[in-house]
Amino acid sequence: MGDEIYELAQRREDEAQEGLLASLVAGESGWELYVVQSGDELVGFVSVQLNQETLVGEIGLNAVDPSHAGRGIGTWMYEFAVKRMQEGGMKVATVATGADASHAPARHAYRKAGFDVEFPSVWMCRRL
């Protein structure tokens, strides 16, 4: 992407992540937020939304601490989220992620958790 395009097109989105996380725990957000702990240490979190009108559940913002990556925590979180969706009467589970290399571990974990229908998307930029 390069520094210039990043600054103009993506930086604000990245900075908004902190506010997005805070909005998930707001009382009327519609999101359920679950955390994964190892002892007293927070090692991951996953947000889940259950849409009772469409019966579509969505995994939203989620992450695993990089120092705990590769231990199955992500897969466990997504399986937990799917179970929560099933308990909530959802008929379809969805999750969106980036197609770039940095999201490869997430895509791998989603696939391990049974997400097997993909709709590729490409966000393209051009310097003007």
C-alpha positions as CSV (number, residue, x, y, z in Angstrom):
1,M,0.0,0.0,0.0
2,G,2.9,2.3,0.7
3,D,3.1,5.1,3.3
4,E,1.3,7.8,1.4
5,I,-1.8,5.7,0.5
6,Y,-1.9,4.3,4.0
7,E,-1.9,7.7,5.5
8,L,-4.7,9.0,3.3
9,A,-6.9,5.8,2.9
10,Q,-6.3,3.5,5.8
11,R,-4.8,5.1,8.9
12,R,-8.1,6.5,10.2
13,E,-9.7,3.1,9.9
14,D,-6.9,1.5,11.9
15,E,-7.1,4.3,14.5
16,A,-10.9,3.7,14.8
17,Q,-10.3,0.2,16.0
18,E,-9.9,1.3,19.6
19,G,-13.3,3.2,19.4
20,L,-14.9,0.2,17.8
21,L,-13.8,-2.1,20.6
22,A,-15.2,0.4,23.2
23,S,-18.5,0.6,21.3
24,L,-18.9,-3.2,21.5
25,V,-19.2,-3.0,25.2
26,A,-21.8,-0.2,25.2
27,G,-25.1,-1.3,26.6
28,E,-27.2,-1.1,23.5
29,S,-24.5,-2.1,20.9
30,G,-26.2,-5.4,20.0
31,W,-22.8,-7.2,20.4
32,E,-21.8,-9.8,23.0
33,L,-18.2,-9.7,23.9
34,Y,-16.3,-12.7,25.3
35,V,-12.8,-12.8,26.6
36,V,-10.3,-15.7,26.9
37,Q,-8.0,-15.7,29.8
38,S,-5.0,-17.8,30.8
39,G,-4.7,-17.4,34.5
40,D,-5.0,-13.6,35.1
41,E,-3.8,-12.8,31.6
42,L,-6.2,-11.8,28.8
43,V,-5.1,-13.7,25.7
44,G,-8.0,-13.1,23.3
45,F,-11.5,-11.8,22.7
46,V,-14.4,-12.3,20.3
47,S,-17.5,-10.3,19.6
48,V,-20.7,-11.9,18.5
49,Q,-23.9,-10.4,17.1
50,L,-27.2,-12.3,16.8
51,N,-29.7,-10.8,14.4
52,Q,-33.1,-12.2,15.4
53,E,-34.8,-10.8,12.2
54,T,-32.5,-12.4,9.7
55,L,-31.3,-15.3,11.9
56,V,-27.7,-14.5,10.8
57,G,-25.0,-14.4,13.4
58,E,-21.8,-12.5,12.9
59,I,-18.4,-12.8,14.4
60,G,-17.1,-9.2,14.7
61,L,-14.0,-7.7,16.1
62,N,-11.7,-10.4,17.6
63,A,-8.1,-11.0,18.3
64,V,-5.6,-13.4,20.0
65,D,-2.5,-12.0,21.7
66,P,0.4,-12.6,19.3
67,S,2.4,-14.2,22.1
68,H,-0.3,-16.9,22.3
69,A,-0.9,-17.4,18.6
70,G,-0.7,-20.9,17.1
71,R,-2.1,-22.6,20.2
72,G,-5.7,-23.1,19.0
73,I,-7.2,-20.2,20.9
74,G,-8.6,-18.5,17.8
75,T,-10.2,-21.8,16.6
76,W,-11.7,-22.3,20.1
77,M,-13.1,-18.8,20.1
78,Y,-14.7,-19.2,16.7
79,E,-16.2,-22.6,17.7
80,F,-17.5,-21.0,20.9
81,A,-19.0,-18.1,18.8
82,V,-20.7,-20.6,16.5
83,K,-22.1,-22.5,19.4
84,R,-23.5,-19.3,20.9
85,M,-25.1,-18.5,17.5
86,Q,-26.7,-22.0,17.4
87,E,-28.0,-21.5,20.9
88,G,-29.5,-18.2,19.8
89,G,-31.4,-19.8,16.9
90,M,-29.2,-18.4,14.1
91,K,-29.3,-20.3,10.8
92,V,-26.1,-18.8,9.3
93,A,-22.8,-17.8,10.8
94,T,-20.7,-15.1,9.1
95,V,-17.3,-13.5,9.6
96,A,-15.4,-11.0,7.5
97,T,-11.6,-10.7,7.3
98,G,-8.9,-9.3,5.2
99,A,-7.4,-11.1,2.2
100,D,-3.9,-9.8,2.9
101,A,-1.1,-11.8,4.3
102,S,-1.5,-10.4,7.8
103,H,-5.0,-12.0,8.0
104,A,-3.8,-15.4,6.8
105,P,-3.8,-16.9,10.4
106,A,-7.3,-15.6,11.0
107,R,-8.6,-17.1,7.7
108,H,-6.9,-20.4,8.7
109,A,-8.6,-20.4,12.1
110,Y,-12.0,-19.5,10.5
111,R,-11.7,-22.4,8.1
112,K,-10.7,-24.8,10.9
113,A,-13.9,-23.7,12.7
114,G,-16.0,-24.7,9.7
115,F,-16.4,-21.5,7.7
116,D,-16.2,-23.0,4.3
117,V,-18.2,-20.6,2.0
118,E,-16.0,-17.6,0.9
119,F,-16.9,-14.5,-1.1
120,P,-13.6,-12.9,-2.1
121,S,-13.5,-9.1,-2.1
122,V,-10.8,-6.8,-3.2
123,W,-10.4,-3.2,-1.9
124,M,-8.3,-1.3,-4.5
125,C,-6.5,2.0,-4.2
126,R,-4.8,4.3,-6.6
127,R,-2.6,7.2,-5.9
128,L,-3.9,10.4,-7.5
